[in-house]
Amino acid sequence: MVPPTAPTGTDVFEVLSNERRQCILHYLKRQDDRRVSLRELVDHVAAWENDTTVTELESDERKRVYTALRQNHLPKLDDTDIVEYDHMRGEVALTEDAREVELYLEYVPGNDIPWSEFYLGLSAVGAALVFVTWLEIGPFAGLSGLTLAAILVGVFALSAAVHTYDAAGSRIGSEEFEVGER
């Protein structure tokens, strides 16, 4: 038997291109490494898809999701080693490789810019500030090197704190994570 390999970037993006699979990963991530029964997973995915609660689900809503998960989505996630799907026991769990899935994601909603571009721009502004301070232009003429360093470190520290807070809300498995537009 060939040992499993970590999913490639292509595998991850293909898997996450489907909202149902995103929902599966989101739900499993919130279970703290607990194995989940197929029935429990079906109930939660179906409730999410139908914008209802598990107790208000109709039989046909469950059946539609059950069939899709059992025949398509769980085998695909299992094949890419993101989840472990035991079809004999009807149990599903995240693998260690699932934790690496987030490394491929940089959530950029709407008109926002990626954080990498933000930090590049912030570095350019910092370099310009150092340059005008060095040339002693305008209000920057009286700034000492220590004051300038404190300002730059403070701006980067504040940006990093905001970035950390923002990223925590967009991770799969976080409270604020929303799959699609539901």
C-alpha positions in Angstrom: 0.0 0.0 0.0 1.3 3.5 -0.9 1.5 5.8 2.1 -0.8 8.9 1.9 0.8 12.1 0.8 -0.2 15.7 1.7 -2.7 17.3 -0.6 -1.2 19.5 -3.3 -2.4 23.1 -3.8 -4.4 22.0 -6.8 -6.1 19.3 -4.7 -7.0 21.8 -2.0 -8.4 24.4 -4.4 -10.4 21.7 -6.3 -11.8 20.4 -3.0 -12.7 23.8 -1.7 -14.3 24.9 -4.9 -17.5 23.2 -3.7 -19.5 24.8 -1.0 -20.8 21.4 0.3 -17.2 20.3 0.9 -16.4 23.6 2.6 -19.3 23.1 4.9 -18.1 19.5 5.7 -14.6 20.8 6.6 -16.0 23.7 8.6 -18.2 21.4 10.6 -15.5 18.8 11.2 -13.0 21.4 12.2 -15.3 22.6 15.0 -15.5 19.1 16.5 -12.1 19.2 18.1 -10.7 16.0 16.5 -13.8 14.1 17.3 -15.0 11.4 14.9 -18.4 12.3 13.5 -21.1 9.9 12.4 -22.2 10.2 8.8 -25.7 10.9 10.0 -24.6 13.8 12.2 -22.6 15.3 9.3 -25.5 14.9 6.9 -27.9 16.6 9.3 -25.7 19.6 9.7 -24.8 20.0 6.0 -28.5 19.6 5.1 -29.6 22.1 7.7 -27.0 24.6 6.4 -28.0 24.1 2.8 -31.7 24.5 3.5 -31.2 27.4 5.9 -33.0 25.6 8.8 -32.3 23.7 11.9 -31.5 20.0 12.2 -34.8 19.3 13.9 -36.8 21.0 11.1 -35.2 19.0 8.3 -37.4 17.1 5.9 -36.5 13.5 5.0 -35.9 14.3 1.3 -33.5 17.1 2.3 -31.5 14.7 4.4 -31.6 12.0 1.7 -30.3 14.3 -1.1 -27.3 15.4 1.1 -26.7 11.8 2.3 -26.4 10.5 -1.2 -24.1 13.3 -2.4 -21.8 13.0 0.6 -21.6 9.2 0.6 -21.1 8.8 -3.2 -19.2 12.0 -4.1 -17.9 14.4 -1.5 -16.6 12.2 1.3 -14.7 9.8 -1.1 -13.1 12.9 -2.8 -12.0 14.4 0.5 -10.8 10.9 1.6 -8.8 10.5 -1.7 -7.0 13.8 -1.1 -6.2 12.8 2.5 -8.1 15.8 3.9 -10.6 13.6 5.8 -10.6 10.0 6.9 -13.9 8.5 5.8 -14.7 5.0 7.1 -17.7 4.0 5.0 -18.1 0.7 6.8 -18.6 2.4 10.2 -20.1 5.5 8.7 -17.6 7.8 10.5 -15.7 10.9 9.3 -12.8 12.8 10.9 -10.2 15.3 9.8 -6.7 14.1 9.1 -3.5 15.9 10.1 -3.2 17.2 6.5 -6.5 19.0 6.9 -4.8 21.5 9.2 -2.5 22.5 6.2 -5.5 23.3 4.0 -5.7 26.8 5.6 -2.2 27.6 4.4 -3.6 27.8 0.9 -6.3 30.3 1.7 -6.1 34.0 1.9 -9.6 35.3 2.2 -10.1 38.6 0.3 -13.7 39.7 0.4 -15.2 42.3 -1.9 -13.0 45.3 -2.6 -10.4 44.5 0.0 -6.7 44.0 -1.0 -4.7 41.0 0.0 -2.7 41.5 3.2 0.6 40.8 1.3 -0.1 43.9 -0.9 -1.1 45.9 2.2 2.2 45.2 3.8 4.1 46.0 0.6 2.4 49.3 0.5 3.0 50.0 4.2 6.7 49.2 3.7 6.8 51.7 0.8 5.2 54.4 3.0 7.7 53.6 5.7 10.6 53.9 3.3 9.2 57.2 2.1 8.9 58.4 5.7 12.5 57.5 6.4 13.6 59.3 3.2 11.9 62.6 4.0 13.1 62.4 7.6 16.6 61.9 6.4 16.2 64.9 4.0 14.7 66.9 6.9 11.7 67.9 4.8 8.8 69.8 6.4 7.3 68.4 9.7 9.7 65.5 9.6 12.8 67.6 10.0 12.8 67.4 13.8 12.1 63.6 14.1 14.9 61.6 15.7 15.8 58.2 14.5 14.4 56.7 17.7 11.0 58.5 17.2 10.9 57.4 13.6 11.6 53.8 14.6 9.0 53.8 17.3 6.4 55.2 14.8 7.2 52.5 12.2 7.2 49.6 14.7 3.9 50.9 16.2 2.3 51.0 12.7 3.5 47.5 11.8 2.5 46.1 15.2 -1.0 47.6 14.9 -1.3 46.3 11.3 -0.2 42.8 12.4 -2.8 42.9 15.3 -5.6 43.9 12.9 -4.4 41.2 10.4 -4.5 38.5 13.1 -8.0 39.5 14.2 -9.2 39.6 10.6 -7.7 36.3 9.7 -9.1 34.5 12.7 -12.7 35.3 11.6 -12.2 33.9 8.1 -10.7 30.6 9.0 -12.6 27.4 8.4 -14.0 26.3 11.7 -14.2 29.7 13.3 -17.4 31.1 14.7 -17.6 33.9 12.1 -16.8 31.7 9.1 -19.7 31.7 6.6 -19.7 29.3 3.7 -20.9 31.0 0.5 -23.8 33.4 0.7 -26.2 31.4 2.9 
